[in-house]
């Protein structure tokens, strides 16, 4: 009787923990938009390349254009 209870308990544990080992299907990634700019792995522009260094003008900390620079006047 004790062995039967142990076997049933083991069977229950195995039954409920097995689905946690299943492989998850990878999500389909969205196609990257071709902007001509080289991007880092996190998606931000890589400033090492010439085309990414072009800026219209400097911004202040709050995000508004800084009027001291020629590109923002």
N, C-alpha and C positions, 0 to 999 in steps of 0.2 A: 504494500500500500504506500509506504514511504517513497519507494522508487518510482511509483506511478505519479505521485505528486511532483517529484523532482523533474521527471521527464516532461510532464505537462507544463511546469513552470519554465523549463528551458525552451520548450517549443513556443510558448507565448513570447518569451524574450526574443528569440530568433525571428519569429514572425513579425513583430512590431519594429525591430531594428533593421531588418534587411532593406526596406525601402530607403533608408537614409544613406545607403551606399550606392544608390543608383546614380549613374552619370547624368549630369544636367546637360541639356542641349544648349549649345552656344547660341547667343542672340545674333541675328543677322545685323551686321554693321551697315550703317547708311553709307552710300557712296560719297566719297569726299568731293567737295566742290573744288573745281580747278580754278584757282584765283591767280595762278602764276607766282604766288608768293610761297616761299619755302617755310614750312611750319615745324615747330618742335613736336615732340611726342604728345604733349598736353594740348596742342592745338593753337598755341600762341605763336605769333610770327617770330622767326629766328633773326635777330638783329645782326647776325654776322654777315648776312647777304645784303648786297647793295639795294635791291628792290624793296627790302623791308625797312631800310633806314630812312626812306623818303617819308617825311611827315609834313603835313600842311602847316603846322605850327605847334609851338609848345602849349601845353595846358597847365592851368593852375591846379592846386591840389583838389579843389572842388569840381574840376572838370570843365570849367569855362575857359575860353581862349585867353591867353595872356597877351595883352595889347602891346607889350614892350617889343615883341618880335615882329619882323617884317611880314611874315606869312599870315599873321592874324590881323593885320591892319586893314 
